[in-house]
């Protein structure tokens, strides 16, 4: 075979070991992630997933480097015999949509909520199945390293030309079929797209950009202009400072609620009419109940809902109260998707605002979660604040990160302190649970990429939460 693409210039190698994470690829543009590296990953993906002769769909977000990276990936994929289909600007869940509907692999170029200097890839196997380090991503990394070193040989005498496809209308139409918003009471909503891809998807799904029937929604747009330099604030609603603009605008407009999307629009965060953030666990509980009710009305009896170990105890109580089965998992995109498939769960939720749906091929979709919340609020007269309060009965610390040089020593201090007081499990880091009247739980997990321990605490009372939080932090940081 001829070497269709020569070995990479050493200055353009990038750093595969640094950028390939557990569930995606992410690095600094021009430094750890480069166009030759992306081309090699495209070729390696085709080989690892056996895609020669098959279509692979390639989308990208609004970052300056994304279109060129998508084209570079397509070149590598085509040389190894695949038929690349370029989707252009899209949200990550649009790539899940086309991967699921067409039962084909897909790649999305985005760094999600990371700053403008970053970019990366989210890869899906056919049927929108996740690819993790242990289920293909590690092998893709190793194959790509060889291609960077040796060049990429052509699989066939003829290399397919990339084609283009616009799936926005089909995506919007499909979501409208899953959640009917036509009969809700009129709602005024403020939407902060953060200059990310929600600026394209919100007008299509909730508005009239795709010429779908008008919904009883008045949308007040914020930062809908696609701009990968994020001139207003980072597209990371998990950071409270990035919600401030939305909170103020919701109150100023007298809106019913606000929505904030991250850069690739696969996560959605809510703000109530008073400008207060709505806990993602409250969203998990509400959407889980709606999805269980929907499939029960269609005759399904044994219904499962997935949740990771960081969601509020209220989520589990809600699932059990409607006689569905809660299944607890570790944190992580590919892990949740695998459990969704294994258990045939109707819904899966993470406290990080990733929401997974069986009717969306087990993949996560922030827009679909937002639509469920609009349907729920729009079906009653109670304001969002009252609804959120009903689903936030307990008290959480939020995630607190600590830099820790010796993680095993920190674990030992925690085990020594809590032994005999709380039960412990090691599903994901260490989780300590006290089951008394003033119950509480603590989870301490290591970061996958940094010398950090991440702490989450929930308790029945604010006093108990603060006491356990402070004690655990002192143990983690060895400050006792």
C-alpha positions, 0 to 999 in steps of 0.5 A, a space after each residue: 500500500 502507498 503511504 497516502 499521508 506521510 509521517 507527521 513533522 515532529 513539531 506537529 505531533 501533539 501529545 496523545 498521552 496527555 489529551 486522551 482522557 477516560 471518555 474523550 480527547 481534549 487538549 490545547 490547540 496547536 500544542 497538545 492537539 494538532 491537525 496531523 494528530 487529528 488526522 491520525 485519530 481519524 484513521 485510527 478510529 476507522 481501523 478500531 471500529 472497522 468502518 472501512 466502507 461505512 459512513 462516519 458522521 463528523 460535527 463540530 462546534 463554533 471554536 475557531 479550530 473546529 472546522 479545520 479539525 473536522 476536515 483533518 479527521 475526515 481526511 484520515 478517515 477517508 484514507 483508511 476507507 471510510 465515507 466521511 459525512 460532514 455535519 458542519 456546526 452542531 451540538 454534541 447531541 446532534 451527533 448522537 442523534 445521527 449516530 443513533 438513527 443511522 446506526 453509524 459512528 460519529 465524531 464531534 469536535 468540541 472542548 465542551 465547557 473548556 476555555 477557547 484555547 482548548 479543543 477535542 473530540 467526542 467519539 461514538 460507535 454505531 448507535 450512539 454508543 460511548 467509547 471509553 479508554 477501556 472500550 476502544 479509546 485507548 486502542 485508538 490512541 495507540 493506533 494513532 501514535 503509530 500513524 503519526 510516526 510511520 504515516 497513514 497508508 491508503 486502504 483502497 486505490 480510491 479515497 472517498 470524498 467527504 460529503 455534507 449533510 444538515 441534520 438540524 431539522 430532523 433533530 428538532 423534529 425528533 425532539 418535538 415528537 418526544 416531548 409535546 410542548 404544544 399544550 402548556 401554558 405560555 412561558 417566558 424563558 431566558 436562554 443563555 447560550 454562552 456563545 455556544 451551540 445552543 445559539 443554533 439548536 434553541 431557535 430550531 427546537 424551541 423556536 421557529 427556525 426549522 419552520 416547526 409549529 410555534 410553541 407557547 414560549 416567549 424566548 429571550 435570547 442571551 449570547 446566541 452568536 456563535 463565537 468560540 472565543 466566548 466574549 461574554 463568559 465561559 460556556 460553563 454553567 457549572 461555575 456559579 460566576 457564569 450564571 450571574 448574567 442569566 440570573 439577573 436577566 430572568 429577574 429583570 424580564 419577569 421570566 418564568 425560568 432561565 436555561 443555560 447551556 454549555 459550549 456544545 449544548 449537551 448540558 442544560 442548567 436551570 434558574 428559577 423565576 427568582 434567579 436561583 439555580 435549580 439543583 440538577 438533582 431536582 431536575 433528575 427527580 422530575 424527569 425520572 418521574 415523567 419518563 417512568 409515568 410515560 412508559 407505565 402508561 404505555 404498559 411497561 411494568 418493570 422500569 429502571 432508572 440510572 443515577 450516579 452516586 453523587 445525586 441527591 438522596 431525593 432522586 433515589 427516594 423519588 424513583 422508589 416512590 413510583 415503584 421503579 428500580 434505581 441503579 447506582 453507578 460511578 460517575 462518567 459518560 460512557 459508564 452511564 451509557 453502558 448501564 443504560 444499555 445493559 439495564 434498558 433503563 428509561 432514564 439516567 441522571 448525573 448531578 453534573 447535569 448530564 441526562 440520558 434517555 432510552 428514546 435517545 439511544 441511551 445518550 445524553 441530551 440537555 435540550 431534551 431535559 430542558 423540554 421535559 422541565 418546560 413541559 412540567 412547569 407549563 402543566 401547572 400554575 406553581 412557579 419554578 421556585 416552588 417546584 424546585 423546593 419540593 424536589 430539594 428537601 436536603 442539604 448539599 455541599 456542592 463539589 469541593 476540590 482539594 489539591 492533595 499530594 498523597 491521596 492514599 494517606 488522605 484515604 487512610 485518614 478518612 477510613 480511620 475517622 469514619 470506621 465504626 461510624 459510617 458504612 463505606 463502599 468503593 464504587 467510585 472513590 470512597 463513599 461513607 454513609 450514616 443511616 441515623 435520623 440525622 443521616 448523611 453521606 460523603 463521597 471523596 473521588 480522585 480527579 482523573 487528570 489532576 492531583 485533586 480529591 473531589 468532595 461531595 456531602 449531603 445531609 438531612 439538616 444544614 447543620 449536619 452537612 456543614 459539620 461533616 463537610 468541615 470535618 472531611 475537608 480537614 481530614 483530606 487536607 490534613 489540617 486536624 
